[in-house]
Amino acid sequence: MVLDALTLFGLLAVSAMLLFYALEDRSPWFVFAFAIACALASVYGFMQGAWPFGVIEAIWAVIALVRFRKRLSVASAA
């Protein structure tokens, strides 16, 4: 099986999402990394032409950034 560059980019972005989601409880910075991975998956969706996927991943990126801010403020207050 041969992967083109766009498919490889999408595979890496979604794999990073999975990894960082699994590690979220360890540090607020993993939530931030999850947000970045969501943004990359959104870029992949738009580049592939699957704009609904791109929109949903962009929304997830924003949600994750909000969660990052909340967790960071809780961690710094403790």
C-alpha positions, -999 to +999 in steps of 0.1 A: +000+000+000+014+034-010+004+065+010+006+099-006+018+129+014-017+142+022-029+108+035+003+104+056-003+139+070-039+130+079-028+097+095-002+114+116-026+142+127-053+117+137-028+094+154-015+124+174-051+132+184-055+097+198-022+097+216-027+131+233-063+124+242-052+093+260-025+113+279-047+143+288-051+134+325-013+136+330-008+173+322-027+203+308+000+205+281-013+172+266-047+190+263-029+217+244-011+191+222-045+175+215-058+210+204-029+214+180-035+178+166-072+187+161-062+218+142-039+197+120-066+172+114-089+201+104-063+213+079-062+178+066-099+177+062-100+209+042-071+199+021-087+166+013-119+182+004-139+168+033-149+202+046-175+188+072-146+169+088-125+201+087-152+221+104-158+196+131-121+192+139-117+230+140-145+231+166-128+204+186-096+224+185-114+254+200-130+233+227-097+217+236-081+252+239-108+263+263-103+231+283-065+237+283-070+272+297-093+259+324-069+231+334-039+254+333-055+279+356-065+251+380-030+236+379-014+270+386-038+277+415-029+245+433 
